[in-house]
Amino acid sequence: MKLEGKVAVITGGTSGMGLATARRFVAEGATVIITGRHQSALDEAAAAIGGAISGFAGDIASLTDLNRLHEQIRSNHGRVDVLFANAGRGDSGYFGHVTEAEFDAIVGTNLKGTFFTVQTLLPLMPEGASIILNASMTARKGIPGFSVYSATKAGLRSLARSLTAELKDRRIRINTLSPGVIKTPLTLANYSEEAIDAMQAEMTPLGRAGEGEEIAGAALFLASSDSSYVTGIDLCVDGGAAQI
């Protein structure tokens, strides 16, 4: 019960890495609030996990929705001990074909949305709280077709460094978690499981794609007192893909 008595917020918690992390956090004793854009998906996720979990319907790219989230948490829980800023878009597109609308949508969610999620919830965070920004191995590794996405994830890595310095007096820990290729519904919607396994056998030293539960385990480490002397780092959970 590494998170017993803690209040944790997970954005984008209705599927994939966010859902797996929500399940793990509840199992470890946390009261969890997951966010997502669709109430039906939130209800389904909360019912599947059970226990001390609730959903909030909203878009992190909307400051109005973020302010509603702040007020709901303040009223119902009073604080946020752990924030896993996980919500993001995985859109791809080759540089020469990216439109302004596509650029704005990706940056608006991945970078702006995450920035203002942290800013909005920060007043509710006590000394010693933990903020985890979900980045990506693409912040370290050039991958064709992911120029905008990768730039936003590199921006989150830089943001974590800046916030680590700004919030040091409050002893709030800020770290990024950088997944590699993870078998999520979004990934499996674009590639078959067999194709993913074949690609990762060549690209990844561990020879496979990751599972959502492995990201959840890494997030638990950064959220709990196990990482009490860890801040400002980028924890890569990528099977070694971006390390060699």
N, C-alpha and C positions, 0 to 999 in steps of 0.2 A: 504494500500500500504506500508507494513512494509519493503519491500526491494527495494523501488523505487530508481533508479539510481545505484543499485548494480550490479556487474558482478559475477555470480555464476557458478561454475563448479560442475557437478554431474557425477561421474563415474558410469558406469553401469546404464544408465538412460533410457534404451529402454523398460523396463517392470517392473512390481511389484512396490516395494518401491521407486526405483529410478524414475520411470515414474510418479508415484503419486506426488513425491516431486517436480519434474520438473514442473508439471502442477500447483502446488500450488505456487512455486516461481515465475513463469511467471505471475500468477494472482495477485501476491503481488508486481509486478513492476520490477522484476529483468530481466536482460539480461542473459539468461541461455545457457550454452554450455553443452551438454550431450555427453558422450562417450559410445562406444560400439564396438564390434568386427565386426559387419556386417552393411554395409552401408544401405542395404534395410530396416533393422529394425530401424536405425536412421532416415531415411527419413519418415517412417511410423509414428514414435513417434512424430517427429517435425510437421508433417502435422496434426496429431490428436490434438496436443496442440495449434498450431498456435501462432502468436505473435513473441516476441523477443526470439526465440530459434533457435539454430543451432546444428548440430551434428559433431562429430569427430570420424572417424573410426580408432580404434587402440586397442591394448591389454595392459593393465596396467602392465602385467608381462614383457613387452619389454621396456627396457630403450630407445631404438631407437624411439619407438612410443611415449613415454613420452616426449622426447626431441622435437619431431615434434609438440606435443600438446602445449608445452611451447612456441615455436616459433609462432605458429598460434595465440595463445591468445595474446602474446606480440604485434604481428603485427596488429591484428584486434581490440583489446580492451585495451591493455596496462597494465592491472592489473587483479587481482582476489580478490574480496572482501569476497567471501564465497566459501569454498571447502567442498562438501559433498562427502567424499571418501566412496562410497557405493558399488563399484564393488567387487564381491567375488564369490567364489565357495562354494556350499553347499554339496559337496560329503560326503557320509558316508561310513563306512566300519569298521568292527570289528578289533580290534587291531592286532590280530594274523594273519590277512589276508591282511593287508595294504602292498602294494608293494612300492618299492622305487620310481617308476614313479608316483604313486598316491600321495605319500607323497610330492614329489617335486612339483607336479602340484598345490596342495592345498596351500602349504606354499608359493610357488612362486607367486600366485595370492593374496591370502588373507593377507599375512604378508609382503613379499618382495615387491609385487606390490603396496600395500598401502603405505609402507614406502617411496618408491621412487617417488610415485605420490606426496606426500607432499614435499619431498626434491626438486623435479623438479619445482614445482609451487611456492614454498615459496619465491623465489626472486621477484615474481610478486605481492606479497601480501603486502598491506600497513599496517601501524600501525592501530590496532583496528580490523583487519580482523578476520574471524571466520573459524576454521577448525573443521569439524565434522567427526569422524571416526565411520563407522557403524560396531559395534561389535555384540554381541549376548548374550542372557541369558545363553547360554551354557558356557560362560566364568565363570559363577558363579555356575552352576549346572551340576553335572555329569550325562551324558546321554550315555548309551551304544551305541557303533557304531559311535561315533562322537569324538574320541580321538584327531585326527589330527585337524579337524575343530575347536574344542573347544580350543585347544592349540593356534591356530592362533588368535582366537578372544580374548583370555586372553592376548596374546602378544600385541594386539592393545590397550587394556586397559592400559597396562604398558607403551606403547609408548606415549599415551596421557599424562600420568603423567610426563614422562621425558621431553616432548616437552613443557608442561606448564611451567616447571622450566627453560628450556633453552630459551624460547621466551618471558619471562616476561617483558624484557626491551622494546620489541616492542609492548607490549600490545595486542599481538595476542592471542585470546582465543582458546583453544583446549579442546574439550569434546568428549566423546564417547556416542553413542546412542545404546542401547542394546534391540533390539526387541525380543519378544517371538515368538510364532507360528503365522505367518501372512499369510493370504490367498493371495498368489501370484501365478502366472502361474507355477512356479517351484514346489511349494507345492502341487498345485492341479493336477500336472502331476503325482504325486506319490500317492496321497490319494484323495478319493472323498470328496466333501464338507461335506457330511453327516458323514463320518468317522472322519474328522477333528473336527467337532462340538461335536461329541460324546466323543472323546479323551479329548478335552479341557474342557468339562463339568465336568470331573473328576479331571483334573490336574490344572486348573486355577481358582483362587478365583472368577474372574468375569464370569467364566462359558462359555467362548467362545474364539475363535481365533480372532486375530486382523485384521484390514483392512489396506491396503496400505495408505489410507488417514490419518489414525491415526499416522502412522510413519511420514508422511509429515507434520502434525501439530507439532509434537515434533521437527522435523528438523527445521521448521520455527522458533520456539521459540529459538533454539540454534543459528540460523543464524542471527536473528534480534536483535535490541537494547533492546528487552524485556528481554534478558539474558545478559545485559551489565556487570553485576557483577557476572557472572557465568563462571568459568573456571576450568578445571581439573576434572570435575564430570563425572559419568557414569549415564546417564538418562535411566532408565529401562522402556521400554514400552512393558510390557509382561503380563498385566492383573494380576500381582501379582504372576505369576508362580514360579519365582525364588526368591521370597521375604519371603516366609514362609517355 
